[in-house]
Structure formats: C-alpha cells, structure tokens
Amino acid sequence: MDLDDQVEEIETKEDFANFLHAFRETLLRQPDEWENSTLERFLDAMEAWVNSMEGYVLNSGDADILRPSWKTFAKILSAASVYE
C-alpha cells in the first residue's frame, strides 16, 4: 500500500503511528524523491500547506481535513522535538 492509500485508511492512533513509520522509511530509502528532506524545509512546507488548506479543500472536496484536532498535532510536533 502506498502512503496516500495508507493515509486514507487511518482511523486509530496505531494506524497513525504505522503511517509515521512508513513515512519515515520512505525518507530513509528514497530521500531524492522528497522535495523537503531537511527538517527546516519540511516544517516550512508544512506551515505553507496549512495556510493554504482552504485551496486544497476547494480543489479536492475534502472538507474533513478542516476538522482535525490542531492541538493534538501541535502536541505531537512539540513532543517530537524533545522526546528521546
């Protein structure tokens, strides 16, 4: 299953953790296929995409994306910066 398909199947915390594992593995195995392979570039692109999400919704019809728990994602990113 490719990563896009895996995203569509995420329903649980475990599904999300499995996705993160596969996501990281793609970076390790195919770094040349990533546009943003450094943390700085990745976070910059993430910020830009979040700021442009309404355009994604208009183009894709995927309005569900506008209902995540932003606090949860912020906590995950913040914790990852110090978690050993």
C-alpha positions, 0 to 999 in steps of 0.5 A: 500500500502506498502512503496516500492509500495508507493515509486514507485508511487511518482511523486509530492512533496505531494506524497513525503511528504505522503511517509515521513509520512508513513515512519515515522509511520512505525518507530513509530509502528514497530521500531524492524523491522528497522535495523537503528532506531537511527538517527546516524545509519540511516544517516550512512546507508544512506551515505553507500547506496549512495556510493554504488548506482552504485551496486544497479543500476547494480543489479536492472536496475534502472538507474533513481535513478542516476538522482535525484536532490542531492541538493534538498535532501541535502536541505531537510536533512539540513532543517530537522535538524533545522526546528521546 
